[in-house]
Amino acid sequence: MTFHKGLRSALWRFPAEVLCQIFHHCLPEDKYLSPESKLAPTLLTRICRPWRDVAVDMPSLWCRLHVKFNVTRVGQKEAFYDDDYDDYYYHKRVSRESNLNVEVNHRAWQQAVFHYDSWLKRSRGRPLSIALERYDSTALLGNLLQPYMDQISYLSIRFSCKVGKPQLFFKDMPALRELVILMMDDRDIPTMAECISQLPSTMHVLDIMYTQFDINLLSSLDPVWTHLTQVRISFCRQDAFLRLLYLCPNLSSLTGEAHFNREQTLEPFTHANLRSLYLNYAEEEAFLARLFNALSLPSLRVFDVCVCDADEIRWPHEQLIDLFSRSNCPLERLRFCGLTVMDVQRAKYVALIPSLDVVENVVC
């Protein structure tokens, strides 16, 4: 017992520099951190006063946050609440700020604001990575984040179909570098397309894979597209694929989910900077063959493809080989998922690029 007490005392007396290193290793490996009291970094503030002082004084611990709460469902207790908050007194009213019939529990909202605002203040101006999920009022959440808009460099957001006005989130974010949109109402897509086009020139990564954007809504004159280097997106037209490449001349990595549903005449197009292409495909091979015939990618190094219902699709190997030959690209890896590559086909790829690593039947 004496030994354990001495060890505990020694831990408390560690220099702040040592504690800082230990605290960083205590953080979960998740991309975003939860304010749950049983997880670091919040847990580190509850051990003892010296540890709390060190943790609160470390801005790097508080730069990643997962905002996930609900302020309308009666009786639901959120993870960041302490046991003292079990007894809620709910007072409902219609949220006029969002012009929607959203009943807001203001006691729960005030508690949420306190916890999240305390967390964000500790970042002390550092770049922030924030994930927004499961909330009930765009206006209320916007008010919470307003003091930190110029710090947000990474934003992942899942829009709720009932909150409205999602474009409010994208005003005055001068430091935004990466945007992920996981879900939104189809009715908001035209407005969001315009908002995305007006994002700052700091933007380099855009992920809208799970939202059906009409790429033709996006004007080629909008400067944000010029600065993008990574994009994840869904396509329903072949010309939309080429249009995106045209809009993004500096693109180095593209992940696309293709659902081509009609034949189109495509003009030849060369993209000079694309290095990695990841493609999910589930339609007739003729559509993809026409796209390959139109493309030239002289900088391509990685090509990954995942084919759904491969038994019903005849993969256009000849057109893909022609694309590689025409592009004269320094391809290093060709990866097929869901496809069986015959020896004769593999030989043609390797004959064209002897150092090529051809991988097949990898689980998507």
C-alpha positions as CSV (number, residue, x, y, z in Angstrom):
1,M,0.0,0.0,0.0
2,T,2.8,2.4,0.9
3,F,4.5,1.6,-2.5
4,H,1.3,2.4,-4.4
5,K,0.8,5.7,-2.5
6,G,4.4,6.6,-3.3
7,L,3.9,5.7,-7.0
8,R,0.8,7.8,-7.2
9,S,2.5,10.7,-5.5
10,A,5.4,10.4,-8.0
11,L,3.0,10.6,-11.0
12,W,1.4,13.7,-9.6
13,R,4.9,15.3,-9.4
14,F,5.9,14.6,-13.0
15,P,7.2,17.8,-14.7
16,A,4.7,19.4,-17.0
17,E,6.8,18.6,-20.1
18,V,6.7,14.9,-19.3
19,L,2.9,15.0,-18.6
20,C,2.4,16.7,-21.9
21,Q,4.0,13.8,-23.7
22,I,2.0,11.3,-21.7
23,F,-1.2,13.1,-22.3
24,H,-0.7,13.1,-26.1
25,H,-0.3,9.3,-26.0
26,C,-3.5,9.0,-24.0
27,L,-5.6,10.5,-26.7
28,P,-7.9,8.1,-28.7
29,E,-6.8,7.3,-32.2
30,D,-10.1,8.5,-33.6
31,K,-10.0,11.4,-36.1
32,Y,-12.4,13.4,-33.9
33,L,-12.4,13.4,-30.1
34,S,-15.5,12.9,-28.0
35,P,-16.1,15.1,-24.9
36,E,-17.2,12.0,-23.0
37,S,-16.0,12.3,-19.4
38,K,-14.5,8.8,-19.4
39,L,-12.2,9.5,-22.4
40,A,-9.1,11.6,-22.8
41,P,-8.7,14.5,-22.9
42,T,-11.7,15.2,-20.7
43,L,-10.7,12.4,-18.4
44,L,-7.3,13.9,-17.8
45,T,-9.0,17.0,-16.3
46,R,-10.8,14.9,-13.7
47,I,-7.8,13.0,-12.1
48,C,-6.3,15.8,-9.9
49,R,-5.8,19.5,-9.9
50,P,-2.2,19.5,-11.2
51,W,-3.2,17.2,-14.1
52,R,-6.2,19.4,-14.9
53,D,-4.0,22.5,-15.0
54,V,-1.6,20.9,-17.4
55,A,-4.3,19.4,-19.7
56,V,-6.3,22.6,-19.9
57,D,-3.1,24.5,-20.8
58,M,-2.4,22.2,-23.7
59,P,-4.2,23.6,-26.8
60,S,-3.1,20.7,-28.9
61,L,-5.4,18.4,-26.9
62,W,-8.5,20.4,-27.8
63,C,-8.2,20.8,-31.6
64,R,-10.4,17.9,-32.6
65,L,-14.0,17.6,-31.7
66,H,-17.0,15.4,-32.5
67,V,-20.2,17.5,-32.0
68,K,-23.0,15.1,-31.5
69,F,-26.1,15.9,-29.5
70,N,-29.8,16.2,-29.6
71,V,-31.7,19.0,-27.8
72,T,-35.3,18.0,-28.7
73,R,-35.7,14.4,-27.5
74,V,-37.1,14.3,-24.0
75,G,-35.2,12.1,-21.6
76,Q,-32.2,11.5,-23.7
77,K,-28.9,11.9,-21.8
78,E,-25.8,12.7,-23.8
79,A,-22.4,11.1,-23.3
80,F,-20.6,14.3,-22.1
81,Y,-23.0,14.9,-19.2
82,D,-21.9,14.0,-15.7
83,D,-24.1,11.9,-13.4
84,D,-25.2,15.0,-11.7
85,Y,-27.3,15.9,-14.8
86,D,-29.6,12.9,-14.6
87,D,-32.6,15.0,-13.5
88,Y,-33.7,17.2,-16.4
89,Y,-36.4,19.8,-16.4
90,Y,-37.6,20.2,-19.9
91,H,-39.0,23.5,-21.3
92,K,-40.0,23.3,-24.9
93,R,-40.8,25.9,-27.5
94,V,-40.6,26.3,-31.2
95,S,-37.3,27.5,-32.5
96,R,-38.0,30.7,-34.3
97,E,-34.4,31.2,-35.4
98,S,-34.6,28.4,-38.0
99,N,-38.2,29.1,-39.0
100,L,-39.0,25.5,-38.5
101,N,-41.2,23.5,-36.1
102,V,-38.3,22.3,-34.1
103,E,-39.0,21.9,-30.4
104,V,-35.8,22.9,-28.5
105,N,-35.0,21.8,-25.0
106,H,-33.2,24.9,-23.9
107,R,-31.8,23.4,-20.7
108,A,-30.1,20.7,-22.6
109,W,-29.0,23.2,-25.2
110,Q,-27.3,25.5,-22.6
111,Q,-25.6,22.5,-21.1
112,A,-24.3,21.5,-24.5
113,V,-23.1,25.0,-25.3
114,F,-21.2,25.1,-22.0
115,H,-19.4,21.8,-22.6
116,Y,-18.5,22.4,-26.3
117,D,-17.6,26.0,-25.8
118,S,-15.3,25.2,-22.9
119,W,-13.6,22.6,-25.1
120,L,-13.1,24.9,-28.1
121,K,-11.8,27.8,-26.0
122,R,-9.0,25.6,-24.8
123,S,-7.7,25.3,-28.5
124,R,-6.6,28.9,-28.2
125,G,-6.7,29.8,-31.8
126,R,-5.2,26.6,-33.2
127,P,-6.6,25.1,-36.4
128,L,-9.7,23.0,-35.6
129,S,-11.0,19.7,-37.0
130,I,-14.7,19.4,-36.3
131,A,-17.3,16.7,-37.1
132,L,-20.9,17.8,-36.8
133,E,-23.5,15.0,-36.4
134,R,-27.0,14.7,-35.0
135,Y,-28.1,18.2,-34.2
136,D,-31.5,19.9,-34.5
137,S,-31.0,23.5,-35.3
138,T,-28.6,25.0,-37.9
139,A,-29.1,28.5,-36.3
140,L,-28.3,27.3,-32.8
141,L,-25.3,25.3,-33.8
142,G,-24.1,28.2,-36.0
143,N,-24.2,30.4,-32.9
144,L,-22.1,28.0,-31.0
145,L,-19.4,27.8,-33.7
146,Q,-19.4,31.5,-34.7
147,P,-16.5,32.5,-32.4
148,Y,-14.3,29.8,-33.9
149,M,-15.1,30.0,-37.6
150,D,-11.7,31.4,-38.6
151,Q,-10.0,28.4,-36.9
152,I,-11.9,25.6,-38.6
153,S,-9.6,23.9,-41.1
154,Y,-11.4,20.5,-41.4
155,L,-15.2,20.2,-41.3
156,S,-17.2,17.0,-41.6
157,I,-20.9,17.5,-41.5
158,R,-24.0,15.3,-41.7
159,F,-27.0,17.5,-42.3
160,S,-30.3,16.7,-40.8
161,C,-33.2,17.0,-43.2
162,K,-35.3,18.9,-40.7
163,V,-33.0,21.7,-39.7
164,G,-32.9,23.8,-42.9
165,K,-30.5,26.5,-44.1
166,P,-27.3,24.3,-44.2
167,Q,-25.5,27.1,-46.2
168,L,-25.2,29.1,-42.9
169,F,-22.3,26.9,-42.0
170,F,-20.1,27.9,-44.9
171,K,-20.0,31.6,-44.4
172,D,-16.8,33.2,-43.0
173,M,-14.6,30.1,-42.9
174,P,-11.3,31.7,-44.2
175,A,-9.1,28.8,-43.0
176,L,-11.2,25.8,-44.3
177,R,-8.9,23.3,-46.1
178,E,-11.1,20.1,-46.1
179,L,-14.8,19.6,-46.3
180,V,-16.7,16.3,-45.9
181,I,-20.5,16.3,-46.5
182,L,-22.0,12.9,-45.5
183,M,-25.7,13.6,-46.0
184,M,-28.2,16.3,-46.9
185,D,-31.7,16.8,-48.2
186,D,-31.8,16.7,-52.0
187,R,-33.6,20.0,-52.0
188,D,-30.6,21.7,-50.5
189,I,-28.1,20.5,-53.1
190,P,-28.4,23.4,-55.6
191,T,-27.9,25.9,-52.7
192,M,-25.0,23.9,-51.4
193,A,-23.4,23.7,-54.8
194,E,-23.3,27.5,-54.9
195,C,-21.9,27.6,-51.3
196,I,-19.2,25.2,-52.1
197,S,-18.2,27.2,-55.1
198,Q,-17.7,30.2,-52.9
199,L,-15.4,28.6,-50.3
200,P,-12.0,30.1,-49.8
201,S,-8.9,29.4,-51.8
202,T,-7.5,27.5,-48.8
203,M,-9.8,24.6,-49.8
204,H,-7.8,21.5,-51.0
205,V,-10.0,18.5,-50.2
206,L,-13.7,18.0,-50.9
207,D,-15.6,14.8,-50.1
208,I,-19.3,14.7,-51.3
209,M,-19.3,11.0,-52.1
210,Y,-22.6,10.2,-50.3
211,T,-24.6,13.1,-51.8
212,Q,-25.8,13.2,-55.4
213,F,-24.4,16.5,-56.6
214,D,-25.1,17.6,-60.2
215,I,-21.6,18.6,-61.2
216,N,-23.1,20.8,-64.0
217,L,-24.4,23.2,-61.3
218,L,-20.9,24.2,-60.5
219,S,-19.5,27.1,-62.5
220,S,-16.1,26.8,-64.0
221,L,-15.5,30.4,-63.0
222,D,-15.6,29.6,-59.3
223,P,-12.0,29.7,-58.0
224,V,-12.3,27.0,-55.3
225,W,-12.2,24.2,-57.9
226,T,-8.9,25.4,-59.2
227,H,-7.3,24.8,-55.8
228,L,-8.7,21.4,-55.0
229,T,-6.2,18.5,-54.9
230,Q,-8.4,15.7,-53.6
231,V,-12.0,15.0,-54.4
232,R,-14.4,12.1,-53.5
233,I,-17.7,12.3,-55.4
234,S,-20.5,10.4,-57.1
235,F,-21.2,10.6,-60.8
236,C,-24.3,9.7,-62.8
237,R,-23.0,11.0,-66.2
238,Q,-19.8,10.5,-68.1
239,D,-19.5,14.1,-69.1
240,A,-19.8,15.1,-65.4
241,F,-16.6,13.0,-64.7
242,L,-14.8,14.9,-67.4
243,R,-16.2,18.3,-66.3
244,L,-14.9,17.8,-62.8
245,L,-11.4,17.1,-64.2
246,Y,-11.7,20.3,-66.3
247,L,-12.8,22.3,-63.3
248,C,-10.0,21.0,-61.1
249,P,-6.7,21.3,-63.0
250,N,-4.6,20.7,-59.9
251,L,-6.4,17.6,-58.8
252,S,-4.0,14.8,-57.8
253,S,-6.4,12.3,-56.3
254,L,-10.0,11.4,-57.4
255,T,-12.3,8.8,-55.9
256,G,-15.5,8.4,-57.8
257,E,-18.6,6.3,-57.6
258,A,-19.9,6.0,-61.2
259,H,-23.5,5.3,-62.1
260,F,-23.5,6.1,-65.8
261,N,-27.0,5.5,-67.2
262,R,-26.9,6.7,-70.8
263,E,-24.6,7.0,-73.8
264,Q,-22.9,10.3,-74.5
265,T,-20.5,11.6,-77.0
266,L,-17.3,12.6,-75.2
267,E,-14.5,14.9,-76.5
268,P,-10.9,13.8,-75.8
269,F,-9.6,15.3,-72.5
270,T,-6.2,15.3,-70.9
271,H,-5.6,15.9,-67.2
272,A,-2.0,16.6,-66.5
273,N,-1.8,16.3,-62.7
274,L,-4.0,13.4,-61.6
275,R,-1.9,10.8,-59.9
276,S,-4.4,8.5,-58.2
277,L,-7.8,7.3,-59.5
278,Y,-10.1,5.2,-57.4
279,L,-13.3,4.1,-59.1
280,N,-16.4,2.2,-57.9
281,Y,-18.5,1.0,-60.9
282,A,-21.7,-1.0,-61.3
283,E,-23.1,-0.3,-64.8
284,E,-22.6,-1.5,-68.4
285,E,-19.0,-1.8,-69.5
286,A,-19.7,0.2,-72.7
287,F,-20.2,3.4,-70.7
288,L,-16.8,3.0,-69.0
289,A,-15.1,2.1,-72.3
290,R,-16.2,5.3,-73.9
291,L,-14.8,7.2,-70.9
292,F,-11.5,5.5,-71.1
293,N,-11.3,6.2,-74.8
294,A,-11.7,10.0,-74.1
295,L,-9.2,10.2,-71.3
296,S,-5.5,10.8,-71.1
297,L,-3.8,10.8,-67.7
298,P,0.0,11.3,-68.2
299,S,0.8,11.6,-64.4
300,L,-1.3,8.6,-63.2
301,R,0.5,6.3,-60.8
302,V,-2.3,4.4,-59.0
303,F,-5.5,3.1,-60.6
304,D,-7.9,1.2,-58.2
305,V,-11.3,-0.1,-59.3
306,C,-14.1,-1.9,-57.4
307,V,-16.7,-3.5,-59.6
308,C,-20.1,-4.5,-58.3
309,D,-21.9,-7.4,-59.9
310,A,-18.7,-8.3,-61.8
311,D,-20.4,-11.5,-63.2
312,E,-22.6,-9.2,-65.3
313,I,-19.9,-6.8,-66.5
314,R,-17.3,-7.5,-69.1
315,W,-14.4,-5.2,-68.0
316,P,-13.0,-3.1,-70.9
317,H,-9.4,-4.2,-70.6
318,E,-8.5,-3.2,-74.1
319,Q,-9.7,0.4,-73.6
320,L,-7.9,0.7,-70.3
321,I,-4.7,-0.6,-71.8
322,D,-5.1,2.0,-74.6
323,L,-5.6,4.7,-72.0
324,F,-2.3,3.8,-70.3
325,S,-0.5,3.6,-73.6
326,R,-1.8,6.9,-74.8
327,S,-1.1,8.6,-71.6
328,N,2.5,7.2,-71.3
329,C,1.9,7.4,-67.5
330,P,4.3,6.2,-64.8
331,L,1.7,3.7,-63.4
332,E,2.9,1.8,-60.4
333,R,-0.2,-0.1,-59.1
334,L,-3.2,-1.5,-60.9
335,R,-5.7,-2.9,-58.4
336,F,-8.9,-4.8,-59.3
337,C,-11.6,-5.6,-56.7
338,G,-14.4,-8.1,-57.7
339,L,-12.7,-8.9,-61.0
340,T,-10.7,-11.9,-62.2
341,V,-7.8,-10.9,-64.4
342,M,-6.9,-13.5,-67.0
343,D,-3.2,-14.3,-67.6
344,V,-3.4,-12.9,-71.1
345,Q,-4.8,-9.7,-69.8
346,R,-2.3,-9.5,-67.0
347,A,0.5,-10.1,-69.5
348,K,-0.7,-7.2,-71.7
349,Y,-0.6,-4.8,-68.7
350,V,2.9,-5.9,-67.6
351,A,4.2,-5.8,-71.2
352,L,3.2,-2.2,-71.4
353,I,4.6,-1.3,-68.0
354,P,7.1,-4.0,-66.8
355,S,7.3,-2.6,-63.2
356,L,3.5,-2.5,-62.8
357,D,2.1,-4.2,-59.7
358,V,-1.2,-5.9,-60.7
359,V,-3.4,-6.8,-57.8
360,E,-6.8,-8.6,-58.2
361,N,-9.7,-9.8,-56.2
362,V,-9.0,-7.5,-53.3
363,V,-11.9,-7.0,-51.0
364,C,-13.3,-3.5,-51.5
